[in-house]
Amino acid sequence: MGGRLDYIAGRPVAALVYERRRHAINVFVWPASEEAIPSDARSVRGFQVRHWIHNRMSFWAVSDLNAAELEQFAQALRR
């Protein structure tokens, strides 16, 4: 759908916006820190969250999609 520049914890991050079945999926990307967790999956206040690191960049996908669909999306984006 598009992209924008957001700020998280005072740092600029790329925010890419995808759509699946009328559900927005926000993917936030920034350089990974040394102490970053390599991957994570969780639910926060009704939103599904997936995190992974690739090429020293930290990716966070957030959506109100169900857990299985967001995991499918995240796996496709990792390829």
PDB file as gemmi writes it, atoms N, CA and C in Angstrom:
CRYST1    1.000    1.000    1.000  90.00  90.00  90.00 P 1                      
ATOM      1  N   MET A   1       0.823  -1.188   0.000  1.00  0.00           N  
ATOM      2  CA  MET A   1       0.000   0.000   0.000  1.00  0.00           C  
ATOM      3  C   MET A   1       0.865   1.249   0.000  1.00  0.00           C  
ATOM      4  N   GLY A   2       2.033   1.179   0.682  1.00  0.00           N  
ATOM      5  CA  GLY A   2       2.872   2.369   0.733  1.00  0.00           C  
ATOM      6  C   GLY A   2       3.898   2.277   1.841  1.00  0.00           C  
ATOM      7  N   GLY A   3       4.437   3.425   2.170  1.00  0.00           N  
ATOM      8  CA  GLY A   3       5.450   3.489   3.207  1.00  0.00           C  
ATOM      9  C   GLY A   3       5.523   4.875   3.786  1.00  0.00           C  
ATOM     10  N   ARG A   4       6.237   4.980   4.880  1.00  0.00           N  
ATOM     11  CA  ARG A   4       6.385   6.283   5.541  1.00  0.00           C  
ATOM     12  C   ARG A   4       7.605   6.218   6.449  1.00  0.00           C  
ATOM     13  N   LEU A   5       7.977   7.339   6.988  1.00  0.00           N  
ATOM     14  CA  LEU A   5       9.023   7.415   8.000  1.00  0.00           C  
ATOM     15  C   LEU A   5       8.332   7.627   9.336  1.00  0.00           C  
ATOM     16  N   ASP A   6       8.579   6.741  10.286  1.00  0.00           N  
ATOM     17  CA  ASP A   6       8.025   6.855  11.634  1.00  0.00           C  
ATOM     18  C   ASP A   6       9.173   7.046  12.616  1.00  0.00           C  
ATOM     19  N   TYR A   7       8.823   7.347  13.845  1.00  0.00           N  
ATOM     20  CA  TYR A   7       9.801   7.434  14.932  1.00  0.00           C  
ATOM     21  C   TYR A   7       9.360   6.513  16.051  1.00  0.00           C  
ATOM     22  N   ILE A   8      10.246   5.611  16.448  1.00  0.00           N  
ATOM     23  CA  ILE A   8       9.988   4.704  17.560  1.00  0.00           C  
ATOM     24  C   ILE A   8      11.120   4.885  18.559  1.00  0.00           C  
ATOM     25  N   ALA A   9      10.769   5.195  19.794  1.00  0.00           N  
ATOM     26  CA  ALA A   9      11.761   5.444  20.849  1.00  0.00           C  
ATOM     27  C   ALA A   9      12.773   6.498  20.401  1.00  0.00           C  
ATOM     28  N   GLY A  10      12.293   7.509  19.678  1.00  0.00           N  
ATOM     29  CA  GLY A  10      13.147   8.620  19.281  1.00  0.00           C  
ATOM     30  C   GLY A  10      14.042   8.370  18.075  1.00  0.00           C  
ATOM     31  N   ARG A  11      13.958   7.182  17.466  1.00  0.00           N  
ATOM     32  CA  ARG A  11      14.800   6.888  16.306  1.00  0.00           C  
ATOM     33  C   ARG A  11      13.939   6.792  15.051  1.00  0.00           C  
ATOM     34  N   PRO A  12      14.449   7.257  13.912  1.00  0.00           N  
ATOM     35  CA  PRO A  12      13.682   7.117  12.672  1.00  0.00           C  
ATOM     36  C   PRO A  12      13.693   5.662  12.201  1.00  0.00           C  
ATOM     37  N   VAL A  13      12.533   5.194  11.746  1.00  0.00           N  
ATOM     38  CA  VAL A  13      12.409   3.828  11.235  1.00  0.00           C  
ATOM     39  C   VAL A  13      11.581   3.862   9.948  1.00  0.00           C  
ATOM     40  N   ALA A  14      11.914   2.954   9.024  1.00  0.00           N  
ATOM     41  CA  ALA A  14      11.094   2.791   7.825  1.00  0.00           C  
ATOM     42  C   ALA A  14       9.840   2.028   8.218  1.00  0.00           C  
ATOM     43  N   ALA A  15       8.696   2.469   7.727  1.00  0.00           N  
ATOM     44  CA  ALA A  15       7.429   1.786   7.978  1.00  0.00           C  
ATOM     45  C   ALA A  15       6.810   1.455   6.626  1.00  0.00           C  
ATOM     46  N   LEU A  16       6.743   0.173   6.315  1.00  0.00           N  
ATOM     47  CA  LEU A  16       6.153  -0.296   5.067  1.00  0.00           C  
ATOM     48  C   LEU A  16       4.762  -0.828   5.372  1.00  0.00           C  
ATOM     49  N   VAL A  17       3.799  -0.498   4.531  1.00  0.00           N  
ATOM     50  CA  VAL A  17       2.419  -0.900   4.791  1.00  0.00           C  
ATOM     51  C   VAL A  17       1.933  -1.820   3.667  1.00  0.00           C  
ATOM     52  N   TYR A  18       1.511  -3.007   4.060  1.00  0.00           N  
ATOM     53  CA  TYR A  18       0.960  -3.994   3.147  1.00  0.00           C  
ATOM     54  C   TYR A  18      -0.509  -4.208   3.507  1.00  0.00           C  
ATOM     55  N   GLU A  19      -1.246  -4.858   2.619  1.00  0.00           N  
ATOM     56  CA  GLU A  19      -2.641  -5.164   2.907  1.00  0.00           C  
ATOM     57  C   GLU A  19      -2.929  -6.614   2.522  1.00  0.00           C  
ATOM     58  N   ARG A  20      -3.655  -7.303   3.385  1.00  0.00           N  
ATOM     59  CA  ARG A  20      -4.099  -8.663   3.092  1.00  0.00           C  
ATOM     60  C   ARG A  20      -5.535  -8.796   3.570  1.00  0.00           C  
ATOM     61  N   ARG A  21      -6.420  -9.097   2.655  1.00  0.00           N  
ATOM     62  CA  ARG A  21      -7.851  -9.232   2.979  1.00  0.00           C  
ATOM     63  C   ARG A  21      -8.366  -8.037   3.796  1.00  0.00           C  
ATOM     64  N   ARG A  22      -8.050  -6.836   3.355  1.00  0.00           N  
ATOM     65  CA  ARG A  22      -8.485  -5.576   4.000  1.00  0.00           C  
ATOM     66  C   ARG A  22      -7.911  -5.351   5.388  1.00  0.00           C  
ATOM     67  N   HIS A  23      -6.877  -6.098   5.756  1.00  0.00           N  
ATOM     68  CA  HIS A  23      -6.175  -5.898   7.024  1.00  0.00           C  
ATOM     69  C   HIS A  23      -4.821  -5.259   6.710  1.00  0.00           C  
ATOM     70  N   ALA A  24      -4.515  -4.186   7.373  1.00  0.00           N  
ATOM     71  CA  ALA A  24      -3.205  -3.556   7.199  1.00  0.00           C  
ATOM     72  C   ALA A  24      -2.146  -4.350   7.954  1.00  0.00           C  
ATOM     73  N   ILE A  25      -0.968  -4.450   7.333  1.00  0.00           N  
ATOM     74  CA  ILE A  25       0.197  -5.058   7.977  1.00  0.00           C  
ATOM     75  C   ILE A  25       1.296  -4.011   7.941  1.00  0.00           C  
ATOM     76  N   ASN A  26       1.720  -3.549   9.095  1.00  0.00           N  
ATOM     77  CA  ASN A  26       2.803  -2.577   9.189  1.00  0.00           C  
ATOM     78  C   ASN A  26       4.102  -3.315   9.454  1.00  0.00           C  
ATOM     79  N   VAL A  27       5.112  -3.027   8.651  1.00  0.00           N  
ATOM     80  CA  VAL A  27       6.427  -3.634   8.837  1.00  0.00           C  
ATOM     81  C   VAL A  27       7.407  -2.504   9.129  1.00  0.00           C  
ATOM     82  N   PHE A  28       7.975  -2.519  10.326  1.00  0.00           N  
ATOM     83  CA  PHE A  28       8.929  -1.508  10.751  1.00  0.00           C  
ATOM     84  C   PHE A  28      10.338  -2.074  10.615  1.00  0.00           C  
ATOM     85  N   VAL A  29      11.264  -1.283  10.062  1.00  0.00           N  
ATOM     86  CA  VAL A  29      12.617  -1.768   9.783  1.00  0.00           C  
ATOM     87  C   VAL A  29      13.633  -0.730  10.264  1.00  0.00           C  
ATOM     88  N   TRP A  30      14.665  -1.222  10.991  1.00  0.00           N  
ATOM     89  CA  TRP A  30      15.779  -0.370  11.406  1.00  0.00           C  
ATOM     90  C   TRP A  30      17.000  -1.241  11.668  1.00  0.00           C  
ATOM     91  N   PRO A  31      18.187  -0.642  11.764  1.00  0.00           N  
ATOM     92  CA  PRO A  31      19.387  -1.448  12.039  1.00  0.00           C  
ATOM     93  C   PRO A  31      19.255  -2.190  13.363  1.00  0.00           C  
ATOM     94  N   ALA A  32      19.639  -3.456  13.358  1.00  0.00           N  
ATOM     95  CA  ALA A  32      19.549  -4.288  14.562  1.00  0.00           C  
ATOM     96  C   ALA A  32      20.677  -3.940  15.523  1.00  0.00           C  
ATOM     97  N   SER A  33      20.371  -3.960  16.792  1.00  0.00           N  
ATOM     98  CA  SER A  33      21.399  -3.749  17.803  1.00  0.00           C  
ATOM     99  C   SER A  33      22.037  -5.090  18.140  1.00  0.00           C  
ATOM    100  N   GLU A  34      23.169  -5.040  18.798  1.00  0.00           N  
ATOM    101  CA  GLU A  34      23.887  -6.269  19.166  1.00  0.00           C  
ATOM    102  C   GLU A  34      23.082  -7.154  20.116  1.00  0.00           C  
ATOM    103  N   GLU A  35      22.266  -6.545  20.976  1.00  0.00           N  
ATOM    104  CA  GLU A  35      21.520  -7.331  21.955  1.00  0.00           C  
ATOM    105  C   GLU A  35      20.117  -7.702  21.477  1.00  0.00           C  
ATOM    106  N   ALA A  36      19.782  -7.446  20.230  1.00  0.00           N  
ATOM    107  CA  ALA A  36      18.450  -7.746  19.708  1.00  0.00           C  
ATOM    108  C   ALA A  36      18.182  -9.251  19.704  1.00  0.00           C  
ATOM    109  N   ILE A  37      16.959  -9.603  20.040  1.00  0.00           N  
ATOM    110  CA  ILE A  37      16.515 -10.998  20.001  1.00  0.00           C  
ATOM    111  C   ILE A  37      16.358 -11.392  18.533  1.00  0.00           C  
ATOM    112  N   PRO A  38      16.920 -12.540  18.108  1.00  0.00           N  
ATOM    113  CA  PRO A  38      16.890 -12.912  16.691  1.00  0.00           C  
ATOM    114  C   PRO A  38      15.496 -13.063  16.091  1.00  0.00           C  
ATOM    115  N   SER A  39      14.553 -13.636  16.838  1.00  0.00           N  
ATOM    116  CA  SER A  39      13.185 -13.758  16.329  1.00  0.00           C  
ATOM    117  C   SER A  39      12.224 -13.831  17.504  1.00  0.00           C  
ATOM    118  N   ASP A  40      10.962 -13.466  17.218  1.00  0.00           N  
ATOM    119  CA  ASP A  40       9.963 -13.422  18.274  1.00  0.00           C  
ATOM    120  C   ASP A  40       8.583 -13.457  17.634  1.00  0.00           C  
ATOM    121  N   ALA A  41       7.626 -14.048  18.310  1.00  0.00           N  
ATOM    122  CA  ALA A  41       6.224 -14.047  17.889  1.00  0.00           C  
ATOM    123  C   ALA A  41       5.384 -13.885  19.146  1.00  0.00           C  
ATOM    124  N   ARG A  42       4.450 -12.940  19.088  1.00  0.00           N  
ATOM    125  CA  ARG A  42       3.604 -12.710  20.257  1.00  0.00           C  
ATOM    126  C   ARG A  42       2.331 -11.975  19.866  1.00  0.00           C  
ATOM    127  N   SER A  43       1.423 -11.889  20.805  1.00  0.00           N  
ATOM    128  CA  SER A  43       0.190 -11.126  20.647  1.00  0.00           C  
ATOM    129  C   SER A  43       0.216 -10.009  21.682  1.00  0.00           C  
ATOM    130  N   VAL A  44      -0.077  -8.787  21.230  1.00  0.00           N  
ATOM    131  CA  VAL A  44      -0.069  -7.630  22.124  1.00  0.00           C  
ATOM    132  C   VAL A  44      -1.359  -6.843  21.907  1.00  0.00           C  
ATOM    133  N   ARG A  45      -2.209  -6.811  22.924  1.00  0.00           N  
ATOM    134  CA  ARG A  45      -3.467  -6.055  22.881  1.00  0.00           C  
ATOM    135  C   ARG A  45      -4.290  -6.343  21.628  1.00  0.00           C  
ATOM    136  N   GLY A  46      -4.363  -7.609  21.258  1.00  0.00           N  
ATOM    137  CA  GLY A  46      -5.167  -8.012  20.112  1.00  0.00           C  
ATOM    138  C   GLY A  46      -4.448  -7.956  18.774  1.00  0.00           C  
ATOM    139  N   PHE A  47      -3.220  -7.474  18.746  1.00  0.00           N  
ATOM    140  CA  PHE A  47      -2.430  -7.430  17.520  1.00  0.00           C  
ATOM    141  C   PHE A  47      -1.395  -8.538  17.542  1.00  0.00           C  
ATOM    142  N   GLN A  48      -1.165  -9.140  16.382  1.00  0.00           N  
ATOM    143  CA  GLN A  48      -0.116 -10.140  16.243  1.00  0.00           C  
ATOM    144  C   GLN A  48       1.180  -9.426  15.874  1.00  0.00           C  
ATOM    145  N   VAL A  49       2.286  -9.863  16.456  1.00  0.00           N  
ATOM    146  CA  VAL A  49       3.593  -9.238  16.225  1.00  0.00           C  
ATOM    147  C   VAL A  49       4.596 -10.329  15.868  1.00  0.00           C  
ATOM    148  N   ARG A  50       5.366 -10.101  14.797  1.00  0.00           N  
ATOM    149  CA  ARG A  50       6.449 -11.005  14.415  1.00  0.00           C  
ATOM    150  C   ARG A  50       7.719 -10.181  14.278  1.00  0.00           C  
ATOM    151  N   HIS A  51       8.820 -10.709  14.804  1.00  0.00           N  
ATOM    152  CA  HIS A  51      10.113 -10.027  14.719  1.00  0.00           C  
ATOM    153  C   HIS A  51      11.167 -10.980  14.194  1.00  0.00           C  
ATOM    154  N   TRP A  52      12.063 -10.469  13.336  1.00  0.00           N  
ATOM    155  CA  TRP A  52      13.207 -11.245  12.866  1.00  0.00           C  
ATOM    156  C   TRP A  52      14.314 -10.290  12.451  1.00  0.00           C  
ATOM    157  N   ILE A  53      15.513 -10.817  12.351  1.00  0.00           N  
ATOM    158  CA  ILE A  53      16.673 -10.039  11.922  1.00  0.00           C  
ATOM    159  C   ILE A  53      17.212 -10.667  10.642  1.00  0.00           C  
ATOM    160  N   HIS A  54      17.500  -9.808   9.674  1.00  0.00           N  
ATOM    161  CA  HIS A  54      18.069 -10.258   8.403  1.00  0.00           C  
ATOM    162  C   HIS A  54      19.059  -9.196   7.925  1.00  0.00           C  
ATOM    163  N   ASN A  55      20.262  -9.626   7.582  1.00  0.00           N  
ATOM    164  CA  ASN A  55      21.310  -8.700   7.114  1.00  0.00           C  
ATOM    165  C   ASN A  55      21.501  -7.513   8.053  1.00  0.00           C  
ATOM    166  N   ARG A  56      21.539  -7.810   9.348  1.00  0.00           N  
ATOM    167  CA  ARG A  56      21.750  -6.800  10.402  1.00  0.00           C  
ATOM    168  C   ARG A  56      20.658  -5.731  10.466  1.00  0.00           C  
ATOM    169  N   MET A  57      19.478  -6.065   9.917  1.00  0.00           N  
ATOM    170  CA  MET A  57      18.327  -5.178  10.017  1.00  0.00           C  
ATOM    171  C   MET A  57      17.250  -5.887  10.830  1.00  0.00           C  
ATOM    172  N   SER A  58      16.584  -5.126  11.697  1.00  0.00           N  
ATOM    173  CA  SER A  58      15.526  -5.648  12.549  1.00  0.00           C  
ATOM    174  C   SER A  58      14.177  -5.370  11.882  1.00  0.00           C  
ATOM    175  N   PHE A  59      13.359  -6.411  11.719  1.00  0.00           N  
ATOM    176  CA  PHE A  59      12.047  -6.304  11.095  1.00  0.00           C  
ATOM    177  C   PHE A  59      10.977  -6.627  12.125  1.00  0.00           C  
ATOM    178  N   TRP A  60       9.950  -5.793  12.190  1.00  0.00           N  
ATOM    179  CA  TRP A  60       8.804  -6.031  13.060  1.00  0.00           C  
ATOM    180  C   TRP A  60       7.540  -5.926  12.216  1.00  0.00           C  
ATOM    181  N   ALA A  61       6.770  -7.006  12.116  1.00  0.00           N  
ATOM    182  CA  ALA A  61       5.492  -7.004  11.406  1.00  0.00           C  
ATOM    183  C   ALA A  61       4.374  -6.988  12.443  1.00  0.00           C  
ATOM    184  N   VAL A  62       3.418  -6.070  12.272  1.00  0.00           N  
ATOM    185  CA  VAL A  62       2.327  -5.898  13.239  1.00  0.00           C  
ATOM    186  C   VAL A  62       1.010  -5.817  12.478  1.00  0.00           C  
ATOM    187  N   SER A  63       0.012  -6.607  12.913  1.00  0.00           N  
ATOM    188  CA  SER A  63      -1.281  -6.585  12.231  1.00  0.00           C  
ATOM    189  C   SER A  63      -2.365  -7.168  13.131  1.00  0.00           C  
ATOM    190  N   ASP A  64      -3.613  -6.907  12.747  1.00  0.00           N  
ATOM    191  CA  ASP A  64      -4.727  -7.552  13.433  1.00  0.00           C  
ATOM    192  C   ASP A  64      -5.142  -8.838  12.720  1.00  0.00           C  
ATOM    193  N   LEU A  65      -4.347  -9.287  11.751  1.00  0.00           N  
ATOM    194  CA  LEU A  65      -4.562 -10.603  11.140  1.00  0.00           C  
ATOM    195  C   LEU A  65      -4.425 -11.687  12.207  1.00  0.00           C  
ATOM    196  N   ASN A  66      -4.938 -12.874  11.924  1.00  0.00           N  
ATOM    197  CA  ASN A  66      -4.733 -13.957  12.879  1.00  0.00           C  
ATOM    198  C   ASN A  66      -3.271 -14.400  12.835  1.00  0.00           C  
ATOM    199  N   ALA A  67      -2.855 -15.129  13.843  1.00  0.00           N  
ATOM    200  CA  ALA A  67      -1.441 -15.514  14.003  1.00  0.00           C  
ATOM    201  C   ALA A  67      -0.914 -16.304  12.813  1.00  0.00           C  
ATOM    202  N   ALA A  68      -1.702 -17.239  12.303  1.00  0.00           N  
ATOM    203  CA  ALA A  68      -1.237 -18.075  11.188  1.00  0.00           C  
ATOM    204  C   ALA A  68      -1.009 -17.254   9.923  1.00  0.00           C  
ATOM    205  N   GLU A  69      -1.920 -16.333   9.625  1.00  0.00           N  
ATOM    206  CA  GLU A  69      -1.772 -15.520   8.412  1.00  0.00           C  
ATOM    207  C   GLU A  69      -0.603 -14.548   8.515  1.00  0.00           C  
ATOM    208  N   LEU A  70      -0.387 -13.967   9.687  1.00  0.00           N  
ATOM    209  CA  LEU A  70       0.753 -13.063   9.815  1.00  0.00           C  
ATOM    210  C   LEU A  70       2.055 -13.851   9.728  1.00  0.00           C  
ATOM    211  N   GLU A  71       2.081 -15.058  10.259  1.00  0.00           N  
ATOM    212  CA  GLU A  71       3.279 -15.890  10.148  1.00  0.00           C  
ATOM    213  C   GLU A  71       3.556 -16.238   8.684  1.00  0.00           C  
ATOM    214  N   GLN A  72       2.526 -16.557   7.917  1.00  0.00           N  
ATOM    215  CA  GLN A  72       2.694 -16.813   6.471  1.00  0.00           C  
ATOM    216  C   GLN A  72       3.280 -15.598   5.774  1.00  0.00           C  
ATOM    217  N   PHE A  73       2.737 -14.426   6.080  1.00  0.00           N  
ATOM    218  CA  PHE A  73       3.235 -13.185   5.493  1.00  0.00           C  
ATOM    219  C   PHE A  73       4.695 -12.966   5.849  1.00  0.00           C  
ATOM    220  N   ALA A  74       5.030 -13.123   7.111  1.00  0.00           N  
ATOM    221  CA  ALA A  74       6.408 -12.905   7.560  1.00  0.00           C  
ATOM    222  C   ALA A  74       7.369 -13.869   6.875  1.00  0.00           C  
ATOM    223  N   GLN A  75       6.977 -15.122   6.729  1.00  0.00           N  
ATOM    224  CA  GLN A  75       7.824 -16.089   6.045  1.00  0.00           C  
ATOM    225  C   GLN A  75       8.037 -15.715   4.581  1.00  0.00           C  
ATOM    226  N   ALA A  76       6.985 -15.254   3.919  1.00  0.00           N  
ATOM    227  CA  ALA A  76       7.108 -14.827   2.511  1.00  0.00           C  
ATOM    228  C   ALA A  76       8.016 -13.608   2.395  1.00  0.00           C  
ATOM    229  N   LEU A  77       7.931 -12.687   3.333  1.00  0.00           N  
ATOM    230  CA  LEU A  77       8.757 -11.480   3.282  1.00  0.00           C  
ATOM    231  C   LEU A  77      10.224 -11.791   3.549  1.00  0.00           C  
ATOM    232  N   ARG A  78      10.501 -12.816   4.337  1.00  0.00           N  
ATOM    233  CA  ARG A  78      11.879 -13.206   4.648  1.00  0.00           C  
ATOM    234  C   ARG A  78      12.612 -13.769   3.441  1.00  0.00           C  
ATOM    235  N   ARG A  79      11.880 -14.290   2.472  1.00  0.00           N  
ATOM    236  CA  ARG A  79      12.507 -14.909   1.297  1.00  0.00           C  
ATOM    237  C   ARG A  79      13.109 -13.898   0.370  1.00  0.00           C  
TER     238      ARG A  79                                                      
END                                                                             
